[in-house]
């Protein structure tokens, strides 16, 4: 067994470096609510293949999606089934040897003692390649399906702060009697402790300013949408003591030619399910029927499904990703793909060399784990 706290932290920031990773396709229709042909299905065989190819081409990380309840559409459902992240990442760590694998964990659903021990075990399985994506909670339907109430926005981050402090104390000391308004531990134990010195890598996928503040104060990286770069930079002001990286999410549709890529996009939008997409886009903040009416406009539907996607040939994708990475000052890009095996192979064969050259011409470097 690897010695406790004996390995350096996984995935350290690289000066002017840009790492690459993927959102793992472990939930059916999690990224594209569409009936279009060719999308990767959420089977373990497909996820494992994506992980292995990703490691071969030099990706730095794998990030799975944690969902507990789907949304019903007219013809296509959002996340009707999928693979739970804790057991999944244990398998992916065993199937790989270099890449960092994150487990997405909802802090409200796991006692910190259980989470600390699971994380320590996963870090040993991966010999120091495991990381935790802590989620404070955002989907009321997920929580309601378990008979739980989603905490008020500010309280969920107060809870997550205490929760993570207890987990980290267990990782650092192997024991804890941490006390908070939420629970009190009584000589709780975590043995063996993790492999990584200072405890495993922690990231947070915050979108709101409060969520980003939590990440800046507690995490090693913030994962967020590509639209939040400027907000993140403003939140980091006054936190010079915290070295927090920024990894932006980017949808990528890549094919041999621009025309082929656009044809895939057209099929995705044409097969989109307005009812399910409206429920997701409404996010509990707007009437679903109102959003569904807006999505009748093809351009609105396209934006809802794809956002600011990078679409095109290998050459165009490389240029677009390099320009965006520099403009947003990212430390990494979390790629969201459609046909993972095909897309990852094409990225490795025809995009990454060009992307590296484009980044170098802009004063950055592409970090590939090979």
CORFENRA-V721421 format. One record per backbone hydrogen bond with DSSP energy under -1.0 kcal/mol. CO is the residue of the C=O (numbers start at 1). NH is the residue of the N-H. Records with the same first field share a line. If there is no record, write none. Layout:
# CORFENRA-V721421
CO=NH, NH
This chain:
# CORFENRA-V721421
3=6
7=197
14=17
16=365
18=367
19=333
20=60
21=335
22=63
24=26
26=83
27=30
28=79
32=34
33=273
41=43
43=47
44=48
45=49
46=50
47=51
48=52
49=53
50=54
51=55
52=56
53=57
54=59
58=369
60=100
61=22
62=102
63=24
71=78
78=71
81=28
84=88
85=89
86=90
87=91
88=92
89=93
90=94
91=95
100=62
101=131
103=133
105=135
106=109
111=115
112=116
113=117
114=118
115=119
116=120
117=121
118=122
119=123
120=124
121=125
122=126
123=128
129=101
131=103
132=203
133=105
135=107
139=143
140=144
141=145
143=146, 148
144=147
152=156
154=158
155=159
156=160
157=161
158=162
159=163
160=164
161=165
162=166
163=167
164=168
165=169
166=170
167=171
168=172
169=173
170=174
174=190
176=188
178=185
183=180
188=176
194=5
195=7
196=199
201=132
202=220, 221
203=134
204=223
208=212
209=213
210=214
211=215
212=216
213=217
214=218
215=219
220=245
221=204
222=247
224=249
225=228
228=232
229=233
230=234
231=235
232=236
236=239
239=242
242=244
245=222
246=331, 332
247=224
248=334
250=336
251=310
253=312
257=261
258=262
259=263
260=264
261=265
262=266
263=267
264=268
265=269
266=270
267=271
269=272
271=35
273=277
274=278
275=279
276=280
277=281
278=282
279=283
282=285
287=291
288=292
289=293
290=294
291=295
293=296
294=297
297=301
298=302
299=303
300=304
301=305
302=306
303=307
307=309
310=253
312=255
313=317
314=318
315=319
316=320
317=321
318=322
319=323
320=324
321=325
322=326
323=327
324=328
325=330
331=19
332=248
333=21
334=250
335=23
336=252
338=40
339=343
340=344
341=345
342=346
343=347
344=348
345=349
346=350
347=351, 352
351=355
352=356
353=357
354=358
355=359
356=360
357=361
359=362, 364
360=363
365=18
368=370
